[in-house]
Structures are given as C-alpha cells and as structure tokens.
C-alpha cells in the first residue's frame, strides 16, 4: 500500500448498522417455532445483500423480496404470515454506529464517505459521528450507484486526490472492493462476522486500520 492521503468509507454495515436487526428477525421466526443459528443468519444475509441491490429508498415490496430470499437461504419456506411478521418486527429500526468506529478518532488523515443511500445520510452521519467526514458522497444525489464505476470516478473528482492515494473501506466485495480496485484505490474489507476469511485485504475491526496507513 502506497502513501495514503485520504480514507474513504462505505456507510451501511461499515460505519453504521441496525443493532436490533438480528434479534428482531429471530423473534419473528420464534413465533413460528423456527430457530436459526446467528452466524448462519448473518452470513446468508450478507450473501443476499451481495446479490440483491438495495435501492436508495427501500419499500415494503423490496423487503418482502429480500426477506423471501433470506428465508429460502436458511431453509425456511417464506409464507405470507412469516414474511408479514418479519417485516413488522424489523420496520423502522434505528441506525447506530458500530462500537469500533471509535477508532476513527485515531486516524489523522481526512476522511469521507461513499455510499448507496438516500439524502438523509448526511444528517444521520453528522449526528452519530460528528465532525469526522469532510466529504459525504451519496448515490441518490449523484444519480448513480455502486458498483457502477461512474460513481467511483465521480467521487474521485469530488475528493480531488489520486485513487492510488485513497484507502477505501467497505463491507461488500461486489459493491465496494471490486469497483474501488478497478479505479485504482487501495482497499480493506471490514468483515466483523468472518464471512470472507480468505479475502486478502481484510480486517475484522476498525482498530486495525491505523496499521495500514502509519
């Protein structure tokens, strides 16, 4: 990894997440006497997230499709009743930061965000992680999204720093790692749940970032 002058992050499931999600899904399934292993659920959720693109603004129909595929992937037939219960249990959950985002204060370099998200992200991030990011680049505002290389090249124009001097950190191989590498960025995959143990440029905690840039 060469000289790093700027650290760029994905947002959802990299910096912020919905910590109640897994418990709520399991609670909904328990109503139907169904139990799913935590790690299996997280890995399958990650897999489906790689295969199905999240729109900037999600809807009940989108989550019905997503949850159907998730349930199939863990061996559950997604009946209407189960899908309704999962959706009801998981609607309007709060976003919060991952605990290890405290490590960001130890990164002295300028930082930014590149995310498939709607325009609410800026206020959300500035509330949860204030005074941290100089650039917040959002798909809804640029009218293009990951994994499109156009989104990444536009981000490079906005940041104004050569790709070889940017470190990009995200949780998706398809949406984050591959396109960032294609435009010439350095990358690290944040993999807290050990979904991709064989990926070479991988960290399990934000606390590991400093060792790559110092």
C-alpha positions, 0 to 999 in steps of 0.5 A: 500500500502506497502513501495514503492521503485520504480514507474513504468509507462505505456507510451501511454495515461499515460505519453504521448498522441496525443493532436490533436487526438480528434479534428482531428477525429471530423473534419473528421466526420464534413465533413460528417455532423456527430457530436459526443459528446467528452466524448462519443468519448473518452470513446468508444475509450478507450473501443476499445483500451481495446479490440483491441491490438495495435501492436508495429508498427501500419499500415494503415490496423490496423487503418482502423480496429480500426477506423471501430470499433470506428465508429460502437461504436458511431453509425456511419456506417464506409464507405470507404470515412469516414474511408479514411478521418479519417485516413488522418486527424489523420496520423502522429500526434505528441506525447506530454506529458500530462500537469500533468506529471509535477508532476513527478518532485515531486516524489523522488523515481526512476522511469521507464517505461513499455510499448507496443511500438516500439524502438523509445520510448526511444528517444521520452521519453528522449526528452519530459521528460528528465532525469526522467526514469532510466529504459525504458522497451519496448515490441518490444525489449523484444519480448513480450507484455502486458498483457502477464505476461512474460513481467511483470516478465521480467521487474521485473528482469530488475528493480531488486526490489520486485513487492510488492515494485513497484507502477505501473501506467497505463491507461488500466485495461486489459493491465496494472492493471490486469497483474501488480496485478497478479505479485504482484505490487501495482497499480493506474489507471490514468483515466483523462476522468472518464471512470472507476469511480468505479475502486478502485485504481484510480486517475484522475491526476498525482498530486495525486500520491505523496499521495500514496507513502509519 
